[in-house]
Amino acid sequence: MTTAALPALLQQNGPLLVLGVTVAARIGVPLPASALLMATGAMAAAGHWSPAFVLLLVALSVLANVLGDGVWFWAGRRHGARVMKLVCGAKADGECAERGARTMKRWGAGALLAAKFVPGVSTVAPPMAGAMGMTLKRFVVAEVVSGLVWTLAFMGLGAIFGKEVESLLKKLSAIDPSTGAMVLLALAVAGALVWSWSRRRRDAVMSPRAFGS
């Protein structure tokens, strides 16, 4: 693959990648949605894409946030405590759900925004919102706003560090298929490690000590 082919590849598959990877990440699959957004931000800053195409990617990312978190919101509204036990972990003794409820009561819809930037907590806030009876309209509005902030934050980082990100993308596009497979495997392993770390981080954030009680 040539370096010039990479922007074309993202041009062709970018919308599907942003939508699919972000939905999966919001559901809880350990995929690098934020890294993908940084890559798109770098490519946009380099002038590879039209403003209309960049707006499409932003819109799809926001939609993916609504859809992915919407799955957990619906599950929380439908199944309540059983879903909270699932997202809090098998060892949950009620403290996770109780602390989550206090956070939601204190911050309201703003908790959905904060959760997107706290690894491991992003899958707790949406079902908690559903379990606590947040209206669908309020949830969607909060998700659109928080999804937009999250998307622009990581695309903005990609644009700021555009040269470094684009240089990395060019190096990846120039490697042979066997090396590329090893890179993908390494990314998969890294994603699994991040997912495992995020679950421990979530447990720490939702622990009584973290809430000062």
mmCIF file of the C-alpha atoms, coordinates in Angstrom:
data_MODEL
# 
_entry.id   MODEL 
# 
loop_
_atom_site.group_PDB 
_atom_site.id 
_atom_site.type_symbol 
_atom_site.label_atom_id 
_atom_site.label_alt_id 
_atom_site.label_comp_id 
_atom_site.label_asym_id 
_atom_site.label_entity_id 
_atom_site.label_seq_id 
_atom_site.pdbx_PDB_ins_code 
_atom_site.Cartn_x 
_atom_site.Cartn_y 
_atom_site.Cartn_z 
_atom_site.occupancy 
_atom_site.B_iso_or_equiv 
_atom_site.pdbx_formal_charge 
_atom_site.auth_seq_id 
_atom_site.auth_comp_id 
_atom_site.auth_asym_id 
_atom_site.auth_atom_id 
_atom_site.pdbx_PDB_model_num 
ATOM 1   C CA . MET A 1 1   ? 0.000   0.000   0.000  1.00 0.00 ? 1   MET A CA 1 
ATOM 2   C CA . THR A 1 2   ? 1.412   3.409   -0.915 1.00 0.00 ? 2   THR A CA 1 
ATOM 3   C CA . THR A 1 3   ? 1.312   6.374   1.398  1.00 0.00 ? 3   THR A CA 1 
ATOM 4   C CA . ALA A 1 4   ? -1.022  8.151   -0.992 1.00 0.00 ? 4   ALA A CA 1 
ATOM 5   C CA . ALA A 1 5   ? -3.441  5.239   -0.824 1.00 0.00 ? 5   ALA A CA 1 
ATOM 6   C CA . LEU A 1 6   ? -4.140  5.595   2.883  1.00 0.00 ? 6   LEU A CA 1 
ATOM 7   C CA . PRO A 1 7   ? -6.186  8.821   2.671  1.00 0.00 ? 7   PRO A CA 1 
ATOM 8   C CA . ALA A 1 8   ? -8.156  7.264   -0.186 1.00 0.00 ? 8   ALA A CA 1 
ATOM 9   C CA . LEU A 1 9   ? -8.747  4.144   1.901  1.00 0.00 ? 9   LEU A CA 1 
ATOM 10  C CA . LEU A 1 10  ? -10.050 6.211   4.795  1.00 0.00 ? 10  LEU A CA 1 
ATOM 11  C CA . GLN A 1 11  ? -12.057 8.304   2.340  1.00 0.00 ? 11  GLN A CA 1 
ATOM 12  C CA . GLN A 1 12  ? -13.749 5.166   1.100  1.00 0.00 ? 12  GLN A CA 1 
ATOM 13  C CA . ASN A 1 13  ? -14.199 3.336   4.392  1.00 0.00 ? 13  ASN A CA 1 
ATOM 14  C CA . GLY A 1 14  ? -13.946 6.145   6.949  1.00 0.00 ? 14  GLY A CA 1 
ATOM 15  C CA . PRO A 1 15  ? -17.694 6.620   7.509  1.00 0.00 ? 15  PRO A CA 1 
ATOM 16  C CA . LEU A 1 16  ? -18.273 2.895   8.035  1.00 0.00 ? 16  LEU A CA 1 
ATOM 17  C CA . LEU A 1 17  ? -15.216 2.588   10.296 1.00 0.00 ? 17  LEU A CA 1 
ATOM 18  C CA . VAL A 1 18  ? -16.166 5.571   12.448 1.00 0.00 ? 18  VAL A CA 1 
ATOM 19  C CA . LEU A 1 19  ? -19.745 4.364   12.818 1.00 0.00 ? 19  LEU A CA 1 
ATOM 20  C CA . GLY A 1 20  ? -18.953 0.699   13.439 1.00 0.00 ? 20  GLY A CA 1 
ATOM 21  C CA . VAL A 1 21  ? -15.905 1.091   15.674 1.00 0.00 ? 21  VAL A CA 1 
ATOM 22  C CA . THR A 1 22  ? -17.508 3.811   17.798 1.00 0.00 ? 22  THR A CA 1 
ATOM 23  C CA . VAL A 1 23  ? -20.763 1.895   18.294 1.00 0.00 ? 23  VAL A CA 1 
ATOM 24  C CA . ALA A 1 24  ? -18.800 -1.192  19.308 1.00 0.00 ? 24  ALA A CA 1 
ATOM 25  C CA . ALA A 1 25  ? -16.557 0.810   21.657 1.00 0.00 ? 25  ALA A CA 1 
ATOM 26  C CA . ARG A 1 26  ? -19.521 2.451   23.356 1.00 0.00 ? 26  ARG A CA 1 
ATOM 27  C CA . ILE A 1 27  ? -21.111 -0.948  23.909 1.00 0.00 ? 27  ILE A CA 1 
ATOM 28  C CA . GLY A 1 28  ? -17.915 -2.124  25.563 1.00 0.00 ? 28  GLY A CA 1 
ATOM 29  C CA . VAL A 1 29  ? -15.856 -3.835  22.862 1.00 0.00 ? 29  VAL A CA 1 
ATOM 30  C CA . PRO A 1 30  ? -12.159 -2.926  23.328 1.00 0.00 ? 30  PRO A CA 1 
ATOM 31  C CA . LEU A 1 31  ? -11.700 -1.063  20.048 1.00 0.00 ? 31  LEU A CA 1 
ATOM 32  C CA . PRO A 1 32  ? -9.642  2.171   19.664 1.00 0.00 ? 32  PRO A CA 1 
ATOM 33  C CA . ALA A 1 33  ? -12.436 4.573   18.725 1.00 0.00 ? 33  ALA A CA 1 
ATOM 34  C CA . SER A 1 34  ? -10.594 7.592   20.135 1.00 0.00 ? 34  SER A CA 1 
ATOM 35  C CA . ALA A 1 35  ? -7.437  6.702   18.184 1.00 0.00 ? 35  ALA A CA 1 
ATOM 36  C CA . LEU A 1 36  ? -9.500  6.389   15.011 1.00 0.00 ? 36  LEU A CA 1 
ATOM 37  C CA . LEU A 1 37  ? -10.934 9.857   15.593 1.00 0.00 ? 37  LEU A CA 1 
ATOM 38  C CA . MET A 1 38  ? -7.437  11.231  16.115 1.00 0.00 ? 38  MET A CA 1 
ATOM 39  C CA . ALA A 1 39  ? -6.408  9.725   12.782 1.00 0.00 ? 39  ALA A CA 1 
ATOM 40  C CA . THR A 1 40  ? -9.394  11.279  11.026 1.00 0.00 ? 40  THR A CA 1 
ATOM 41  C CA . GLY A 1 41  ? -8.626  14.623  12.662 1.00 0.00 ? 41  GLY A CA 1 
ATOM 42  C CA . ALA A 1 42  ? -5.045  14.462  11.408 1.00 0.00 ? 42  ALA A CA 1 
ATOM 43  C CA . MET A 1 43  ? -6.140  13.607  7.876  1.00 0.00 ? 43  MET A CA 1 
ATOM 44  C CA . ALA A 1 44  ? -8.696  16.422  7.913  1.00 0.00 ? 44  ALA A CA 1 
ATOM 45  C CA . ALA A 1 45  ? -6.115  18.946  9.136  1.00 0.00 ? 45  ALA A CA 1 
ATOM 46  C CA . ALA A 1 46  ? -3.788  17.859  6.343  1.00 0.00 ? 46  ALA A CA 1 
ATOM 47  C CA . GLY A 1 47  ? -6.442  18.850  3.808  1.00 0.00 ? 47  GLY A CA 1 
ATOM 48  C CA . HIS A 1 48  ? -7.134  15.362  2.482  1.00 0.00 ? 48  HIS A CA 1 
ATOM 49  C CA . TRP A 1 49  ? -10.905 15.711  2.912  1.00 0.00 ? 49  TRP A CA 1 
ATOM 50  C CA . SER A 1 50  ? -13.560 18.273  2.152  1.00 0.00 ? 50  SER A CA 1 
ATOM 51  C CA . PRO A 1 51  ? -15.352 20.070  5.004  1.00 0.00 ? 51  PRO A CA 1 
ATOM 52  C CA . ALA A 1 52  ? -18.553 18.233  4.070  1.00 0.00 ? 52  ALA A CA 1 
ATOM 53  C CA . PHE A 1 53  ? -16.847 14.859  4.470  1.00 0.00 ? 53  PHE A CA 1 
ATOM 54  C CA . VAL A 1 54  ? -15.407 15.858  7.853  1.00 0.00 ? 54  VAL A CA 1 
ATOM 55  C CA . LEU A 1 55  ? -18.866 16.961  8.999  1.00 0.00 ? 55  LEU A CA 1 
ATOM 56  C CA . LEU A 1 56  ? -20.202 13.577  7.897  1.00 0.00 ? 56  LEU A CA 1 
ATOM 57  C CA . LEU A 1 57  ? -17.625 11.798  10.051 1.00 0.00 ? 57  LEU A CA 1 
ATOM 58  C CA . VAL A 1 58  ? -18.491 14.007  13.032 1.00 0.00 ? 58  VAL A CA 1 
ATOM 59  C CA . ALA A 1 59  ? -22.199 13.335  12.561 1.00 0.00 ? 59  ALA A CA 1 
ATOM 60  C CA . LEU A 1 60  ? -21.635 9.586   12.310 1.00 0.00 ? 60  LEU A CA 1 
ATOM 61  C CA . SER A 1 61  ? -19.505 9.593   15.441 1.00 0.00 ? 61  SER A CA 1 
ATOM 62  C CA . VAL A 1 62  ? -22.231 11.414  17.365 1.00 0.00 ? 62  VAL A CA 1 
ATOM 63  C CA . LEU A 1 63  ? -24.840 8.999   16.008 1.00 0.00 ? 63  LEU A CA 1 
ATOM 64  C CA . ALA A 1 64  ? -22.663 6.062   17.045 1.00 0.00 ? 64  ALA A CA 1 
ATOM 65  C CA . ASN A 1 65  ? -22.482 7.443   20.589 1.00 0.00 ? 65  ASN A CA 1 
ATOM 66  C CA . VAL A 1 66  ? -26.259 7.698   20.757 1.00 0.00 ? 66  VAL A CA 1 
ATOM 67  C CA . LEU A 1 67  ? -26.747 4.185   19.376 1.00 0.00 ? 67  LEU A CA 1 
ATOM 68  C CA . GLY A 1 68  ? -24.045 2.479   21.436 1.00 0.00 ? 68  GLY A CA 1 
ATOM 69  C CA . ASP A 1 69  ? -24.915 4.131   24.735 1.00 0.00 ? 69  ASP A CA 1 
ATOM 70  C CA . GLY A 1 70  ? -28.582 3.783   23.813 1.00 0.00 ? 70  GLY A CA 1 
ATOM 71  C CA . VAL A 1 71  ? -28.233 0.013   24.015 1.00 0.00 ? 71  VAL A CA 1 
ATOM 72  C CA . TRP A 1 72  ? -27.121 0.287   27.644 1.00 0.00 ? 72  TRP A CA 1 
ATOM 73  C CA . PHE A 1 73  ? -29.735 2.960   28.382 1.00 0.00 ? 73  PHE A CA 1 
ATOM 74  C CA . TRP A 1 74  ? -32.500 0.691   27.094 1.00 0.00 ? 74  TRP A CA 1 
ATOM 75  C CA . ALA A 1 75  ? -31.066 -2.281  28.989 1.00 0.00 ? 75  ALA A CA 1 
ATOM 76  C CA . GLY A 1 76  ? -30.938 -0.277  32.219 1.00 0.00 ? 76  GLY A CA 1 
ATOM 77  C CA . ARG A 1 77  ? -34.509 0.899   31.797 1.00 0.00 ? 77  ARG A CA 1 
ATOM 78  C CA . ARG A 1 78  ? -35.694 -2.588  30.933 1.00 0.00 ? 78  ARG A CA 1 
ATOM 79  C CA . HIS A 1 79  ? -33.762 -4.749  33.384 1.00 0.00 ? 79  HIS A CA 1 
ATOM 80  C CA . GLY A 1 80  ? -32.483 -2.331  36.036 1.00 0.00 ? 80  GLY A CA 1 
ATOM 81  C CA . ALA A 1 81  ? -30.513 -4.063  38.791 1.00 0.00 ? 81  ALA A CA 1 
ATOM 82  C CA . ARG A 1 82  ? -29.596 -7.090  36.686 1.00 0.00 ? 82  ARG A CA 1 
ATOM 83  C CA . VAL A 1 83  ? -27.880 -4.917  34.093 1.00 0.00 ? 83  VAL A CA 1 
ATOM 84  C CA . MET A 1 84  ? -26.103 -2.867  36.749 1.00 0.00 ? 84  MET A CA 1 
ATOM 85  C CA . LYS A 1 85  ? -24.762 -6.099  38.248 1.00 0.00 ? 85  LYS A CA 1 
ATOM 86  C CA . LEU A 1 86  ? -23.489 -7.039  34.800 1.00 0.00 ? 86  LEU A CA 1 
ATOM 87  C CA . VAL A 1 87  ? -21.661 -3.759  34.126 1.00 0.00 ? 87  VAL A CA 1 
ATOM 88  C CA . CYS A 1 88  ? -20.385 -3.438  37.700 1.00 0.00 ? 88  CYS A CA 1 
ATOM 89  C CA . GLY A 1 89  ? -18.893 -6.907  37.648 1.00 0.00 ? 89  GLY A CA 1 
ATOM 90  C CA . ALA A 1 90  ? -19.657 -10.256 39.146 1.00 0.00 ? 90  ALA A CA 1 
ATOM 91  C CA . LYS A 1 91  ? -18.238 -9.198  42.539 1.00 0.00 ? 91  LYS A CA 1 
ATOM 92  C CA . ALA A 1 92  ? -20.534 -6.177  42.811 1.00 0.00 ? 92  ALA A CA 1 
ATOM 93  C CA . ASP A 1 93  ? -22.215 -6.025  46.209 1.00 0.00 ? 93  ASP A CA 1 
ATOM 94  C CA . GLY A 1 94  ? -24.534 -3.120  45.503 1.00 0.00 ? 94  GLY A CA 1 
ATOM 95  C CA . GLU A 1 95  ? -22.016 -0.387  46.228 1.00 0.00 ? 95  GLU A CA 1 
ATOM 96  C CA . CYS A 1 96  ? -21.256 0.180   42.533 1.00 0.00 ? 96  CYS A CA 1 
ATOM 97  C CA . ALA A 1 97  ? -24.908 0.723   41.671 1.00 0.00 ? 97  ALA A CA 1 
ATOM 98  C CA . GLU A 1 98  ? -25.459 2.842   44.782 1.00 0.00 ? 98  GLU A CA 1 
ATOM 99  C CA . ARG A 1 99  ? -22.497 5.106   44.015 1.00 0.00 ? 99  ARG A CA 1 
ATOM 100 C CA . GLY A 1 100 ? -23.553 5.315   40.398 1.00 0.00 ? 100 GLY A CA 1 
ATOM 101 C CA . ALA A 1 101 ? -27.012 6.407   41.447 1.00 0.00 ? 101 ALA A CA 1 
ATOM 102 C CA . ARG A 1 102 ? -25.560 9.112   43.691 1.00 0.00 ? 102 ARG A CA 1 
ATOM 103 C CA . THR A 1 103 ? -23.389 10.366  40.855 1.00 0.00 ? 103 THR A CA 1 
ATOM 104 C CA . MET A 1 104 ? -26.350 10.479  38.502 1.00 0.00 ? 104 MET A CA 1 
ATOM 105 C CA . LYS A 1 105 ? -28.465 12.342  41.040 1.00 0.00 ? 105 LYS A CA 1 
ATOM 106 C CA . ARG A 1 106 ? -25.679 14.853  41.657 1.00 0.00 ? 106 ARG A CA 1 
ATOM 107 C CA . TRP A 1 107 ? -24.611 15.483  38.071 1.00 0.00 ? 107 TRP A CA 1 
ATOM 108 C CA . GLY A 1 108 ? -27.715 14.500  36.133 1.00 0.00 ? 108 GLY A CA 1 
ATOM 109 C CA . ALA A 1 109 ? -27.227 14.345  32.386 1.00 0.00 ? 109 ALA A CA 1 
ATOM 110 C CA . GLY A 1 110 ? -23.767 15.855  32.845 1.00 0.00 ? 110 GLY A CA 1 
ATOM 111 C CA . ALA A 1 111 ? -22.613 12.476  34.168 1.00 0.00 ? 111 ALA A CA 1 
ATOM 112 C CA . LEU A 1 112 ? -22.957 11.103  30.636 1.00 0.00 ? 112 LEU A CA 1 
ATOM 113 C CA . LEU A 1 113 ? -20.420 13.641  29.391 1.00 0.00 ? 113 LEU A CA 1 
ATOM 114 C CA . ALA A 1 114 ? -17.959 13.076  32.221 1.00 0.00 ? 114 ALA A CA 1 
ATOM 115 C CA . ALA A 1 115 ? -18.207 9.296   31.823 1.00 0.00 ? 115 ALA A CA 1 
ATOM 116 C CA . LYS A 1 116 ? -16.946 9.412   28.242 1.00 0.00 ? 116 LYS A CA 1 
ATOM 117 C CA . PHE A 1 117 ? -13.562 10.605  29.439 1.00 0.00 ? 117 PHE A CA 1 
ATOM 118 C CA . VAL A 1 118 ? -13.252 8.172   32.375 1.00 0.00 ? 118 VAL A CA 1 
ATOM 119 C CA . PRO A 1 119 ? -12.212 4.688   31.183 1.00 0.00 ? 119 PRO A CA 1 
ATOM 120 C CA . GLY A 1 120 ? -14.463 1.931   32.469 1.00 0.00 ? 120 GLY A CA 1 
ATOM 121 C CA . VAL A 1 121 ? -17.201 4.263   33.701 1.00 0.00 ? 121 VAL A CA 1 
ATOM 122 C CA . SER A 1 122 ? -18.613 4.989   30.242 1.00 0.00 ? 122 SER A CA 1 
ATOM 123 C CA . THR A 1 123 ? -20.555 1.715   30.299 1.00 0.00 ? 123 THR A CA 1 
ATOM 124 C CA . VAL A 1 124 ? -21.981 2.411   33.773 1.00 0.00 ? 124 VAL A CA 1 
ATOM 125 C CA . ALA A 1 125 ? -23.559 5.841   33.257 1.00 0.00 ? 125 ALA A CA 1 
ATOM 126 C CA . PRO A 1 126 ? -25.980 5.004   30.378 1.00 0.00 ? 126 PRO A CA 1 
ATOM 127 C CA . PRO A 1 127 ? -27.661 1.989   32.035 1.00 0.00 ? 127 PRO A CA 1 
ATOM 128 C CA . MET A 1 128 ? -27.802 3.885   35.299 1.00 0.00 ? 128 MET A CA 1 
ATOM 129 C CA . ALA A 1 129 ? -29.571 6.746   33.515 1.00 0.00 ? 129 ALA A CA 1 
ATOM 130 C CA . GLY A 1 130 ? -32.103 4.277   32.155 1.00 0.00 ? 130 GLY A CA 1 
ATOM 131 C CA . ALA A 1 131 ? -32.560 2.515   35.483 1.00 0.00 ? 131 ALA A CA 1 
ATOM 132 C CA . MET A 1 132 ? -33.171 5.822   37.254 1.00 0.00 ? 132 MET A CA 1 
ATOM 133 C CA . GLY A 1 133 ? -35.898 6.841   34.839 1.00 0.00 ? 133 GLY A CA 1 
ATOM 134 C CA . MET A 1 134 ? -34.204 9.520   32.745 1.00 0.00 ? 134 MET A CA 1 
ATOM 135 C CA . THR A 1 135 ? -36.498 10.382  29.869 1.00 0.00 ? 135 THR A CA 1 
ATOM 136 C CA . LEU A 1 136 ? -35.534 9.262   26.393 1.00 0.00 ? 136 LEU A CA 1 
ATOM 137 C CA . LYS A 1 137 ? -35.579 12.852  25.120 1.00 0.00 ? 137 LYS A CA 1 
ATOM 138 C CA . ARG A 1 138 ? -33.223 14.055  27.840 1.00 0.00 ? 138 ARG A CA 1 
ATOM 139 C CA . PHE A 1 139 ? -30.933 11.091  27.272 1.00 0.00 ? 139 PHE A CA 1 
ATOM 140 C CA . VAL A 1 140 ? -30.720 11.681  23.529 1.00 0.00 ? 140 VAL A CA 1 
ATOM 141 C CA . VAL A 1 141 ? -30.027 15.401  23.972 1.00 0.00 ? 141 VAL A CA 1 
ATOM 142 C CA . ALA A 1 142 ? -27.328 14.667  26.555 1.00 0.00 ? 142 ALA A CA 1 
ATOM 143 C CA . GLU A 1 143 ? -25.789 12.014  24.301 1.00 0.00 ? 143 GLU A CA 1 
ATOM 144 C CA . VAL A 1 144 ? -25.733 14.298  21.277 1.00 0.00 ? 144 VAL A CA 1 
ATOM 145 C CA . VAL A 1 145 ? -23.995 17.047  23.256 1.00 0.00 ? 145 VAL A CA 1 
ATOM 146 C CA . SER A 1 146 ? -21.534 14.747  25.037 1.00 0.00 ? 146 SER A CA 1 
ATOM 147 C CA . GLY A 1 147 ? -20.895 12.744  21.873 1.00 0.00 ? 147 GLY A CA 1 
ATOM 148 C CA . LEU A 1 148 ? -20.117 15.926  19.981 1.00 0.00 ? 148 LEU A CA 1 
ATOM 149 C CA . VAL A 1 149 ? -17.726 17.160  22.687 1.00 0.00 ? 149 VAL A CA 1 
ATOM 150 C CA . TRP A 1 150 ? -15.984 13.762  22.809 1.00 0.00 ? 150 TRP A CA 1 
ATOM 151 C CA . THR A 1 151 ? -15.687 13.578  19.020 1.00 0.00 ? 151 THR A CA 1 
ATOM 152 C CA . LEU A 1 152 ? -14.346 17.090  18.575 1.00 0.00 ? 152 LEU A CA 1 
ATOM 153 C CA . ALA A 1 153 ? -11.918 16.629  21.477 1.00 0.00 ? 153 ALA A CA 1 
ATOM 154 C CA . PHE A 1 154 ? -10.162 13.640  19.907 1.00 0.00 ? 154 PHE A CA 1 
ATOM 155 C CA . MET A 1 155 ? -10.379 14.922  16.352 1.00 0.00 ? 155 MET A CA 1 
ATOM 156 C CA . GLY A 1 156 ? -8.928  18.167  17.650 1.00 0.00 ? 156 GLY A CA 1 
ATOM 157 C CA . LEU A 1 157 ? -6.041  16.301  19.243 1.00 0.00 ? 157 LEU A CA 1 
ATOM 158 C CA . GLY A 1 158 ? -5.437  14.575  15.927 1.00 0.00 ? 158 GLY A CA 1 
ATOM 159 C CA . ALA A 1 159 ? -5.401  17.919  14.168 1.00 0.00 ? 159 ALA A CA 1 
ATOM 160 C CA . ILE A 1 160 ? -2.997  19.433  16.728 1.00 0.00 ? 160 ILE A CA 1 
ATOM 161 C CA . PHE A 1 161 ? -0.589  16.532  16.437 1.00 0.00 ? 161 PHE A CA 1 
ATOM 162 C CA . GLY A 1 162 ? -1.410  16.034  12.782 1.00 0.00 ? 162 GLY A CA 1 
ATOM 163 C CA . LYS A 1 163 ? 2.153   15.710  11.509 1.00 0.00 ? 163 LYS A CA 1 
ATOM 164 C CA . GLU A 1 164 ? 3.064   13.055  14.044 1.00 0.00 ? 164 GLU A CA 1 
ATOM 165 C CA . VAL A 1 165 ? -0.145  11.079  13.463 1.00 0.00 ? 165 VAL A CA 1 
ATOM 166 C CA . GLU A 1 166 ? 0.120   11.294  9.671  1.00 0.00 ? 166 GLU A CA 1 
ATOM 167 C CA . SER A 1 167 ? 3.757   10.197  9.839  1.00 0.00 ? 167 SER A CA 1 
ATOM 168 C CA . LEU A 1 168 ? 2.718   7.122   11.798 1.00 0.00 ? 168 LEU A CA 1 
ATOM 169 C CA . LEU A 1 169 ? -0.072  6.376   9.329  1.00 0.00 ? 169 LEU A CA 1 
ATOM 170 C CA . LYS A 1 170 ? 2.351   6.626   6.431  1.00 0.00 ? 170 LYS A CA 1 
ATOM 171 C CA . LYS A 1 171 ? 4.743   4.221   8.116  1.00 0.00 ? 171 LYS A CA 1 
ATOM 172 C CA . LEU A 1 172 ? 1.926   1.762   8.716  1.00 0.00 ? 172 LEU A CA 1 
ATOM 173 C CA . SER A 1 173 ? 0.751   2.052   5.126  1.00 0.00 ? 173 SER A CA 1 
ATOM 174 C CA . ALA A 1 174 ? 4.230   1.296   3.800  1.00 0.00 ? 174 ALA A CA 1 
ATOM 175 C CA . ILE A 1 175 ? 4.846   -1.932  5.687  1.00 0.00 ? 175 ILE A CA 1 
ATOM 176 C CA . ASP A 1 176 ? 4.386   -5.337  4.117  1.00 0.00 ? 176 ASP A CA 1 
ATOM 177 C CA . PRO A 1 177 ? 1.267   -7.432  4.864  1.00 0.00 ? 177 PRO A CA 1 
ATOM 178 C CA . SER A 1 178 ? 3.011   -9.794  7.302  1.00 0.00 ? 178 SER A CA 1 
ATOM 179 C CA . THR A 1 179 ? 4.316   -6.910  9.369  1.00 0.00 ? 179 THR A CA 1 
ATOM 180 C CA . GLY A 1 180 ? 0.935   -5.256  9.133  1.00 0.00 ? 180 GLY A CA 1 
ATOM 181 C CA . ALA A 1 181 ? -0.670  -8.377  10.575 1.00 0.00 ? 181 ALA A CA 1 
ATOM 182 C CA . MET A 1 182 ? 1.736   -8.225  13.516 1.00 0.00 ? 182 MET A CA 1 
ATOM 183 C CA . VAL A 1 183 ? 0.852   -4.570  14.076 1.00 0.00 ? 183 VAL A CA 1 
ATOM 184 C CA . LEU A 1 184 ? -2.850  -5.395  14.075 1.00 0.00 ? 184 LEU A CA 1 
ATOM 185 C CA . LEU A 1 185 ? -2.236  -8.247  16.509 1.00 0.00 ? 185 LEU A CA 1 
ATOM 186 C CA . ALA A 1 186 ? -0.278  -5.903  18.775 1.00 0.00 ? 186 ALA A CA 1 
ATOM 187 C CA . LEU A 1 187 ? -3.098  -3.376  18.650 1.00 0.00 ? 187 LEU A CA 1 
ATOM 188 C CA . ALA A 1 188 ? -5.593  -6.103  19.513 1.00 0.00 ? 188 ALA A CA 1 
ATOM 189 C CA . VAL A 1 189 ? -3.530  -7.156  22.524 1.00 0.00 ? 189 VAL A CA 1 
ATOM 190 C CA . ALA A 1 190 ? -3.126  -3.530  23.578 1.00 0.00 ? 190 ALA A CA 1 
ATOM 191 C CA . GLY A 1 191 ? -6.870  -3.048  23.279 1.00 0.00 ? 191 GLY A CA 1 
ATOM 192 C CA . ALA A 1 192 ? -7.514  -6.066  25.496 1.00 0.00 ? 192 ALA A CA 1 
ATOM 193 C CA . LEU A 1 193 ? -5.050  -4.760  28.093 1.00 0.00 ? 193 LEU A CA 1 
ATOM 194 C CA . VAL A 1 194 ? -6.680  -1.316  28.047 1.00 0.00 ? 194 VAL A CA 1 
ATOM 195 C CA . TRP A 1 195 ? -10.093 -2.942  28.443 1.00 0.00 ? 195 TRP A CA 1 
ATOM 196 C CA . SER A 1 196 ? -8.866  -4.951  31.436 1.00 0.00 ? 196 SER A CA 1 
ATOM 197 C CA . TRP A 1 197 ? -7.283  -1.851  32.973 1.00 0.00 ? 197 TRP A CA 1 
ATOM 198 C CA . SER A 1 198 ? -10.455 0.158   32.367 1.00 0.00 ? 198 SER A CA 1 
ATOM 199 C CA . ARG A 1 199 ? -12.528 -2.377  34.302 1.00 0.00 ? 199 ARG A CA 1 
ATOM 200 C CA . ARG A 1 200 ? -10.166 -2.071  37.273 1.00 0.00 ? 200 ARG A CA 1 
ATOM 201 C CA . ARG A 1 201 ? -10.256 1.712   36.931 1.00 0.00 ? 201 ARG A CA 1 
ATOM 202 C CA . ARG A 1 202 ? -14.050 1.622   36.864 1.00 0.00 ? 202 ARG A CA 1 
ATOM 203 C CA . ASP A 1 203 ? -14.148 -0.444  40.044 1.00 0.00 ? 203 ASP A CA 1 
ATOM 204 C CA . ALA A 1 204 ? -11.803 2.050   41.703 1.00 0.00 ? 204 ALA A CA 1 
ATOM 205 C CA . VAL A 1 205 ? -13.862 5.039   40.599 1.00 0.00 ? 205 VAL A CA 1 
ATOM 206 C CA . MET A 1 206 ? -17.094 3.457   41.736 1.00 0.00 ? 206 MET A CA 1 
ATOM 207 C CA . SER A 1 207 ? -15.672 2.328   45.097 1.00 0.00 ? 207 SER A CA 1 
ATOM 208 C CA . PRO A 1 208 ? -16.804 3.921   48.370 1.00 0.00 ? 208 PRO A CA 1 
ATOM 209 C CA . ARG A 1 209 ? -13.346 5.482   48.951 1.00 0.00 ? 209 ARG A CA 1 
ATOM 210 C CA . ALA A 1 210 ? -13.596 7.354   45.637 1.00 0.00 ? 210 ALA A CA 1 
ATOM 211 C CA . PHE A 1 211 ? -16.806 8.972   46.851 1.00 0.00 ? 211 PHE A CA 1 
ATOM 212 C CA . GLY A 1 212 ? -15.498 9.795   50.291 1.00 0.00 ? 212 GLY A CA 1 
ATOM 213 C CA . SER A 1 213 ? -17.847 7.525   52.208 1.00 0.00 ? 213 SER A CA 1 
# 
